[in-house]
Amino acid sequence: MATPVNPGDSPDLSPDLRVRIDQDSCTGDGLCVQYAPSVFEFDIDGLAYVKNADGELQSEPGTHVVVPLPLLTEVRDAAEQCPGFCIYL
């Protein structure tokens, strides 16, 4: 189970922006992993998942993670380019 993150605890995390992936819609294309590998990663099932601030894969469906401020653009671009339209901000 994901450990909740309080964005106010870290100046490097966006207080407002969280991201999740809907694995039912994920095509496994990997654009998200290319755009922001510290936020997205493939699991053994070939689908992309989000990673928490510690870099741990969050495989529980519907898990949101806080987007690191330096990666806001990359995460947004990943969501816009995703062929499965499965990245939710």
N, C-alpha and C positions, 0 to 999 in steps of 0.2 A: 504494500500500500504506500502511496506517495506521502511524503512528509510535507505538510503545508509550509509554505514559505511566506513570511511577512515581508513584502517588498520594502517596507520602511526600515527594515533591519540592514539593508545594504544600499549604498548610494549607486551601485552598478546595475540595479534592477529597476525596470520600469514599474512605477506604482500602479499603472492602469492597464497595461497591455499583457494579456495572457494568450497563450496559443495551445491548440490541441489538434490532433489529427483523428479523423473518422476513418478507422481502418477498414470499415465496410466499403468505403469508396476509394481507398488507396489503390493505385495501379502498380505500385512498386517501381515506378520510373526512376526515382532517386534524385530528381532536381532539388528537392528540399535538402537532402543530405549534402549535395554539392554547394548550395547557397549558404547553408548555416550548419556545418557539421557539429558544432558544439551544442546545437539545440535539437537537431534531428538525427536519427540513426536507424538503420535497418535492424530488425530482430531476425531470429532464425526462420520465421515464417515468410521472409522476403518483403514484409511490409514496413513502412516507416512509422516511427514512434517519436514522441518528444522525450527529451532528457531534462532532468532537474538541474539546479545550479551546481550540484556536485558531479554532474556528468553521468548520473545513473539513469538508465533506460526506464521509462515509466510505461509498463505494458498493460496497466489497468485501463480498459476502455473508458474514454471520456475524460481522462486525466488532463488537466490544464497545467501549464508551467508558466512562470513569469518570464518574460522576454528580457534578456540583458540589454541595457541601453545601447551599448556599442553595436548590437546586432539587429536593431529595429529595422533598418533598411533591408538587410538580408532576409529577415524573416518575412517581411511584407512582400518582397520580391518573390520569395519561394511560394507564398500563398497565391500571388497573382499568376505565376507561371505553372502551377500544379495542374497537370492534365486531368487528374481525378477530382479536382475542386474539393479536396478533402481537408484542407488546412483552414482552421477557423481562428480568427483573431478576435 
